[in-house]
Amino acid sequence: MSRYEFTKNLETGNAMIDKEHRELIQAVNKLLDACSEGKGRASMDETIKFLNNYVNQHFSHEEQLQKQSSYPGFAAHRIFHEKYKQTLKEITSQISVSGPTITELGKLNSHISVLMTHISTEDKKLAAFLSQS
């Protein structure tokens, strides 16, 4: 399974958001590495917990920025965040139970791709709005 990298396309121009996106991608890669290297369940579970917590923390930070700046796309952005967190939790819980099966890793990979698209479109819109506020 290929690793993700923080490319120019993912840069929003907002230092805090970009820093957290880099760290989020590192957490995703750490989980993918643990799965592909056959790490023990304890190591995978620790990484899964960190990834879910970090996603929650990052989304919360983004939502605070949106509220403070009266971002017009806040409601839709928040709905995306809530659905994303729920699906990530379901996928990682299944990996924790059944191990990193091809099916579950495929679901995780697809879900991470959704996040990359969200970053390169919606988060860029947010950052552009914040820079004008």
NUDOKE-102877 format. One record per residue: residue number from 1; residue in one letter; x, y, z of N, C-alpha, C in turn. Coordinates in Angstrom, 3 decimals, always signed. Example, Ala and Ser with C-alpha at 12.3 -4.5 7.8 and 13.67 -1.06 7.14 Angstrom:
BEGIN
- 1 / a / +13.190 / -5.690 / +7.800 / +12.300 / -4.500 / +7.800 / +13.200 / -3.300 / +7.800
- 2 / s / +12.850 / -2.250 / +7.080 / +13.670 / -1.060 / +7.140 / +12.900 / +0.030 / +7.870
***
This chain:
BEGIN
- 1 / m / +0.847 / -1.176 / +0.000 / +0.000 / +0.000 / +0.000 / +0.891 / +1.237 / +0.000
- 2 / s / +0.581 / +2.168 / -0.876 / +1.442 / +3.345 / -0.997 / +1.214 / +4.315 / +0.156
- 3 / r / +2.269 / +5.043 / +0.431 / +2.219 / +6.047 / +1.484 / +1.680 / +7.354 / +0.912
- 4 / y / +1.195 / +8.189 / +1.787 / +0.706 / +9.509 / +1.382 / +1.786 / +10.533 / +1.658
- 5 / e / +1.789 / +11.593 / +0.863 / +2.724 / +12.669 / +1.144 / +2.027 / +14.005 / +1.018
- 6 / f / +2.509 / +14.943 / +1.811 / +1.949 / +16.290 / +1.823 / +2.567 / +17.048 / +0.658
- 7 / t / +1.809 / +17.196 / -0.405 / +2.305 / +17.847 / -1.614 / +1.860 / +19.306 / -1.658
- 8 / k / +2.402 / +20.028 / -2.606 / +2.045 / +21.436 / -2.821 / +0.530 / +21.571 / -3.028
- 9 / n / -0.065 / +20.598 / -3.698 / -1.502 / +20.607 / -3.970 / -2.337 / +20.608 / -2.688
- 10 / l / -1.768 / +20.119 / -1.599 / -2.500 / +20.043 / -0.338 / -2.278 / +21.262 / +0.556
- 11 / e / -1.341 / +22.122 / +0.181 / -1.077 / +23.321 / +0.988 / -2.245 / +24.292 / +0.883
- 12 / t / -2.687 / +24.761 / +2.050 / -3.788 / +25.726 / +2.072 / -3.282 / +27.155 / +2.229
- 13 / g / -2.064 / +27.289 / +2.764 / -1.541 / +28.622 / +3.038 / -1.794 / +29.060 / +4.476
- 14 / n / -2.585 / +28.293 / +5.220 / -2.814 / +28.573 / +6.631 / -1.847 / +27.694 / +7.426
- 15 / a / -0.941 / +28.335 / +8.173 / +0.144 / +27.600 / +8.848 / -0.375 / +26.507 / +9.786
- 16 / m / -1.382 / +26.818 / +10.602 / -1.888 / +25.837 / +11.552 / -2.542 / +24.660 / +10.832
- 17 / i / -3.387 / +24.964 / +9.861 / -4.070 / +23.900 / +9.124 / -3.054 / +23.022 / +8.395
- 18 / d / -2.078 / +23.640 / +7.729 / -1.077 / +22.868 / +6.989 / -0.235 / +22.000 / +7.923
- 19 / k / +0.141 / +22.534 / +9.083 / +0.931 / +21.766 / +10.054 / +0.143 / +20.536 / +10.513
- 20 / e / -1.126 / +20.739 / +10.819 / -1.944 / +19.618 / +11.284 / -2.210 / +18.615 / +10.167
- 21 / h / -2.345 / +19.090 / +8.933 / -2.518 / +18.155 / +7.812 / -1.269 / +17.302 / +7.634
- 22 / r / -0.083 / +17.906 / +7.774 / +1.170 / +17.133 / +7.679 / +1.191 / +16.039 / +8.745
- 23 / e / +0.841 / +16.421 / +9.969 / +0.854 / +15.462 / +11.077 / -0.199 / +14.373 / +10.881
- 24 / l / -1.316 / +14.745 / +10.313 / -2.371 / +13.778 / +10.024 / -1.904 / +12.753 / +8.996
- 25 / i / -1.240 / +13.222 / +7.964 / -0.707 / +12.322 / +6.937 / +0.362 / +11.409 / +7.532
- 26 / q / +1.184 / +11.938 / +8.438 / +2.176 / +11.089 / +9.118 / +1.488 / +9.990 / +9.922
- 27 / a / +0.384 / +10.334 / +10.588 / -0.351 / +9.341 / +11.383 / -0.963 / +8.269 / +10.486
- 28 / v / -1.500 / +8.680 / +9.339 / -2.049 / +7.720 / +8.373 / -0.943 / +6.781 / +7.901
- 29 / n / +0.205 / +7.340 / +7.539 / +1.319 / +6.518 / +7.061 / +1.812 / +5.560 / +8.141
- 30 / k / +1.800 / +6.015 / +9.384 / +2.232 / +5.153 / +10.487 / +1.290 / +3.949 / +10.609
- 31 / l / -0.014 / +4.202 / +10.450 / -0.974 / +3.103 / +10.512 / -0.792 / +2.161 / +9.328
- 32 / l / -0.639 / +2.697 / +8.133 / -0.435 / +1.861 / +6.947 / +0.838 / +1.027 / +7.090
- 33 / d / +1.898 / +1.631 / +7.626 / +3.157 / +0.901 / +7.851 / +2.951 / -0.230 / +8.849
- 34 / a / +2.253 / +0.072 / +9.939 / +2.012 / -0.948 / +10.962 / +1.223 / -2.116 / +10.370
- 35 / c / +0.245 / -1.806 / +9.532 / -0.565 / -2.861 / +8.904 / +0.267 / -3.697 / +7.934
- 36 / s / +1.052 / -3.030 / +7.100 / +1.803 / -3.764 / +6.073 / +2.984 / -4.534 / +6.644
- 37 / e / +3.497 / -4.090 / +7.786 / +4.641 / -4.768 / +8.395 / +4.214 / -5.860 / +9.362
- 38 / g / +2.902 / -6.077 / +9.463 / +2.420 / -7.125 / +10.357 / +2.732 / -6.847 / +11.809
- 39 / k / +2.721 / -5.581 / +12.187 / +2.980 / -5.214 / +13.588 / +1.924 / -5.863 / +14.472
- 40 / g / +2.248 / -5.995 / +15.716 / +1.317 / -6.589 / +16.662 / +0.061 / -5.750 / +16.814
- 41 / r / -0.996 / -6.394 / +17.251 / -2.287 / -5.725 / +17.415 / -2.171 / -4.526 / +18.364
- 42 / a / -1.364 / -4.636 / +19.409 / -1.215 / -3.532 / +20.369 / -0.658 / -2.283 / +19.671
- 43 / s / +0.337 / -2.486 / +18.814 / +0.925 / -1.373 / +18.077 / -0.095 / -0.749 / +17.125
- 44 / m / -0.848 / -1.607 / +16.431 / -1.870 / -1.112 / +15.505 / -2.962 / -0.371 / +16.256
- 45 / d / -3.412 / -0.932 / +17.372 / -4.494 / -0.307 / +18.143 / -4.071 / +1.069 / +18.667
- 46 / e / -2.817 / +1.169 / +19.092 / -2.296 / +2.449 / +19.576 / -2.302 / +3.481 / +18.439
- 47 / t / -1.887 / +3.063 / +17.258 / -1.843 / +3.951 / +16.101 / -3.254 / +4.333 / +15.653
- 48 / i / -4.176 / +3.377 / +15.689 / -5.575 / +3.637 / +15.338 / -6.167 / +4.666 / +16.299
- 49 / k / -5.913 / +4.489 / +17.578 / -6.426 / +5.421 / +18.583 / -5.868 / +6.825 / +18.340
- 50 / f / -4.564 / +6.909 / +18.090 / -3.944 / +8.208 / +17.834 / -4.561 / +8.868 / +16.601
- 51 / l / -4.727 / +8.107 / +15.519 / -5.268 / +8.653 / +14.280 / -6.680 / +9.200 / +14.501
- 52 / n / -7.532 / +8.436 / +15.134 / -8.900 / +8.900 / +15.401 / -8.918 / +10.136 / +16.297
- 53 / n / -8.098 / +10.148 / +17.327 / -8.018 / +11.315 / +18.219 / -7.496 / +12.538 / +17.478
- 54 / y / -6.507 / +12.326 / +16.613 / -5.929 / +13.460 / +15.893 / -6.922 / +14.043 / +14.902
- 55 / v / -7.665 / +13.185 / +14.231 / -8.698 / +13.665 / +13.297 / -9.718 / +14.500 / +14.075
- 56 / n / -10.168 / +14.003 / +15.219 / -11.127 / +14.751 / +16.041 / -10.566 / +16.112 / +16.445
- 57 / q / -9.320 / +16.122 / +16.892 / -8.668 / +17.361 / +17.332 / -8.536 / +18.339 / +16.174
- 58 / h / -8.060 / +17.856 / +15.042 / -7.857 / +18.732 / +13.888 / -9.179 / +19.315 / +13.398
- 59 / f / -10.190 / +18.477 / +13.262 / -11.491 / +18.971 / +12.797 / -12.046 / +20.006 / +13.772
- 60 / s / -11.857 / +19.786 / +15.051 / -12.305 / +20.738 / +16.062 / -11.602 / +22.087 / +15.880
- 61 / h / -10.297 / +22.060 / +15.633 / -9.541 / +23.302 / +15.393 / -10.077 / +24.031 / +14.161
- 62 / e / -10.305 / +23.289 / +13.088 / -10.838 / +23.907 / +11.871 / -12.199 / +24.540 / +12.131
- 63 / e / -13.042 / +23.836 / +12.870 / -14.388 / +24.341 / +13.141 / -14.351 / +25.587 / +14.027
- 64 / q / -13.404 / +25.646 / +14.958 / -13.245 / +26.853 / +15.786 / -12.887 / +28.043 / +14.898
- 65 / l / -11.957 / +27.841 / +13.973 / -11.572 / +28.917 / +13.047 / -12.771 / +29.369 / +12.218
- 66 / q / -13.578 / +28.423 / +11.791 / -14.742 / +28.744 / +10.970 / -15.771 / +29.549 / +11.764
- 67 / k / -16.007 / +29.154 / +13.003 / -16.975 / +29.879 / +13.836 / -16.478 / +31.298 / +14.125
- 68 / q / -15.196 / +31.401 / +14.486 / -14.631 / +32.708 / +14.832 / -14.684 / +33.684 / +13.659
- 69 / s / -14.559 / +33.152 / +12.453 / -14.511 / +34.021 / +11.272 / -15.855 / +34.120 / +10.550
- 70 / s / -16.885 / +33.480 / +11.103 / -18.215 / +33.432 / +10.470 / -18.131 / +32.891 / +9.038
- 71 / y / -17.403 / +31.802 / +8.894 / -17.220 / +31.169 / +7.585 / -18.571 / +30.706 / +7.045
- 72 / p / -18.947 / +31.135 / +5.840 / -20.271 / +30.780 / +5.307 / -20.445 / +29.288 / +5.007
- 73 / g / -19.365 / +28.552 / +4.823 / -19.461 / +27.121 / +4.532 / -19.392 / +26.238 / +5.755
- 74 / f / -19.523 / +26.841 / +6.937 / -19.352 / +26.109 / +8.193 / -20.276 / +24.894 / +8.311
- 75 / a / -21.550 / +25.065 / +8.061 / -22.516 / +23.971 / +8.279 / -22.164 / +22.745 / +7.429
- 76 / a / -21.913 / +22.952 / +6.159 / -21.579 / +21.833 / +5.272 / -20.242 / +21.199 / +5.662
- 77 / h / -19.286 / +22.033 / +6.035 / -17.963 / +21.550 / +6.421 / -18.086 / +20.671 / +7.675
- 78 / r / -18.889 / +21.125 / +8.615 / -19.075 / +20.373 / +9.865 / -19.761 / +19.033 / +9.592
- 79 / i / -20.749 / +19.018 / +8.712 / -21.430 / +17.768 / +8.361 / -20.422 / +16.780 / +7.757
- 80 / f / -19.561 / +17.273 / +6.859 / -18.523 / +16.413 / +6.291 / -17.659 / +15.834 / +7.412
- 81 / h / -17.199 / +16.699 / +8.329 / -16.345 / +16.257 / +9.432 / -17.016 / +15.163 / +10.252
- 82 / e / -18.271 / +15.352 / +10.602 / -18.979 / +14.374 / +11.436 / -19.086 / +13.018 / +10.729
- 83 / k / -19.472 / +13.046 / +9.464 / -19.586 / +11.793 / +8.701 / -18.215 / +11.139 / +8.542
- 84 / y / -17.195 / +11.957 / +8.285 / -15.849 / +11.426 / +8.081 / -15.346 / +10.728 / +9.345
- 85 / k / -15.525 / +11.388 / +10.483 / -15.068 / +10.808 / +11.752 / -15.763 / +9.480 / +12.025
- 86 / q / -17.068 / +9.427 / +11.780 / -17.834 / +8.213 / +12.032 / -17.349 / +7.062 / +11.151
- 87 / t / -17.169 / +7.329 / +9.875 / -16.720 / +6.275 / +8.960 / -15.298 / +5.827 / +9.293
- 88 / l / -14.427 / +6.774 / +9.624 / -13.053 / +6.420 / +10.000 / -13.065 / +5.520 / +11.224
- 89 / k / -13.891 / +5.857 / +12.182 / -13.986 / +5.046 / +13.398 / -14.461 / +3.630 / +13.070
- 90 / e / -15.455 / +3.517 / +12.190 / -15.970 / +2.197 / +11.797 / -14.891 / +1.376 / +11.090
- 91 / i / -14.175 / +1.984 / +10.163 / -13.131 / +1.264 / +9.411 / -12.005 / +0.831 / +10.336
- 92 / t / -11.517 / +1.751 / +11.168 / -10.388 / +1.406 / +12.039 / -10.796 / +0.411 / +13.123
- 93 / s / -12.045 / +0.478 / +13.565 / -12.529 / -0.519 / +14.544 / -12.511 / -1.910 / +13.922
- 94 / q / -12.917 / -1.994 / +12.672 / -12.929 / -3.284 / +11.983 / -11.495 / -3.806 / +11.786
- 95 / i / -10.564 / -2.910 / +11.467 / -9.156 / -3.318 / +11.337 / -8.659 / -3.839 / +12.680
- 96 / s / -9.060 / -3.185 / +13.742 / -8.653 / -3.603 / +15.079 / -9.185 / -4.999 / +15.415
- 97 / v / -10.402 / -5.296 / +14.955 / -11.030 / -6.596 / +15.242 / -10.495 / -7.698 / +14.330
- 98 / s / -10.531 / -7.446 / +13.023 / -10.209 / -8.513 / +12.066 / -8.773 / -8.490 / +11.565
- 99 / g / -8.045 / -7.450 / +11.920 / -6.697 / -7.292 / +11.391 / -6.756 / -6.560 / +10.057
- 100 / p / -5.594 / -6.249 / +9.511 / -5.541 / -5.460 / +8.271 / -5.811 / -6.311 / +7.027
- 101 / t / -7.067 / -6.683 / +6.834 / -7.418 / -7.464 / +5.648 / -7.353 / -6.572 / +4.405
- 102 / i / -7.265 / -7.199 / +3.261 / -7.246 / -6.451 / +1.992 / -8.487 / -5.561 / +1.889
- 103 / t / -9.635 / -6.104 / +2.269 / -10.896 / -5.349 / +2.190 / -10.853 / -4.113 / +3.078
- 104 / e / -10.443 / -4.299 / +4.328 / -10.421 / -3.167 / +5.265 / -9.372 / -2.133 / +4.872
- 105 / l / -8.224 / -2.589 / +4.414 / -7.198 / -1.628 / +3.974 / -7.668 / -0.866 / +2.737
- 106 / g / -8.418 / -1.534 / +1.882 / -8.994 / -0.862 / +0.711 / -9.970 / +0.218 / +1.132
- 107 / k / -10.800 / -0.095 / +2.130 / -11.754 / +0.898 / +2.649 / -11.003 / +2.083 / +3.265
- 108 / l / -9.962 / +1.779 / +4.042 / -9.177 / +2.845 / +4.663 / -8.537 / +3.719 / +3.594
- 109 / n / -7.964 / +3.099 / +2.603 / -7.298 / +3.840 / +1.535 / -8.289 / +4.751 / +0.806
- 110 / s / -9.465 / +4.230 / +0.513 / -10.505 / +5.035 / -0.150 / -10.926 / +6.204 / +0.731
- 111 / h / -11.033 / +5.934 / +2.022 / -11.468 / +6.981 / +2.947 / -10.407 / +8.078 / +3.085
- 112 / i / -9.147 / +7.682 / +3.083 / -8.066 / +8.677 / +3.143 / -8.059 / +9.504 / +1.857
- 113 / s / -8.339 / +8.885 / +0.722 / -8.413 / +9.616 / -0.549 / -9.503 / +10.686 / -0.507
- 114 / v / -10.627 / +10.368 / +0.139 / -11.705 / +11.353 / +0.310 / -11.180 / +12.557 / +1.092
- 115 / l / -10.393 / +12.287 / +2.136 / -9.823 / +13.373 / +2.937 / -8.860 / +14.220 / +2.107
- 116 / m / -8.040 / +13.581 / +1.296 / -7.094 / +14.331 / +0.460 / -7.840 / +15.269 / -0.496
- 117 / t / -8.930 / +14.792 / -1.060 / -9.744 / +15.631 / -1.943 / -10.355 / +16.782 / -1.157
- 118 / h / -10.849 / +16.486 / +0.031 / -11.443 / +17.522 / +0.890 / -10.407 / +18.606 / +1.208
- 119 / i / -9.201 / +18.187 / +1.539 / -8.140 / +19.149 / +1.854 / -7.847 / +20.026 / +0.639
- 120 / s / -7.706 / +19.395 / -0.526 / -7.304 / +20.152 / -1.719 / -8.419 / +21.037 / -2.285
- 121 / t / -9.648 / +20.862 / -1.807 / -10.739 / +21.711 / -2.294 / -11.330 / +22.538 / -1.148
- 122 / e / -12.027 / +21.888 / -0.246 / -12.765 / +22.601 / +0.810 / -11.860 / +23.323 / +1.801
- 123 / d / -10.776 / +22.672 / +2.220 / -9.886 / +23.331 / +3.183 / -9.138 / +24.494 / +2.542
- 124 / k / -8.875 / +24.396 / +1.254 / -8.266 / +25.533 / +0.557 / -9.228 / +26.717 / +0.504
- 125 / k / -10.517 / +26.434 / +0.287 / -11.520 / +27.511 / +0.305 / -11.564 / +28.169 / +1.670
- 126 / l / -11.541 / +27.344 / +2.712 / -11.545 / +27.867 / +4.073 / -10.331 / +28.762 / +4.316
- 127 / a / -9.151 / +28.289 / +3.962 / -7.929 / +29.055 / +4.194 / -7.945 / +30.382 / +3.419
- 128 / a / -8.465 / +30.346 / +2.189 / -8.562 / +31.585 / +1.400 / -9.499 / +32.562 / +2.099
- 129 / f / -10.619 / +32.061 / +2.620 / -11.551 / +32.926 / +3.349 / -10.890 / +33.498 / +4.582
- 130 / l / -10.176 / +32.651 / +5.342 / -9.514 / +33.119 / +6.566 / -8.466 / +34.189 / +6.277
- 131 / s / -7.762 / +34.074 / +5.151 / -6.724 / +35.050 / +4.830 / -7.322 / +36.397 / +4.435
- 132 / q / -8.590 / +36.407 / +4.037 / -9.268 / +37.659 / +3.673 / -9.991 / +38.294 / +4.865
- 133 / s / -10.193 / +37.502 / +5.913 / -10.949 / +38.018 / +7.090 / -10.120 / +38.998 / +7.878
***
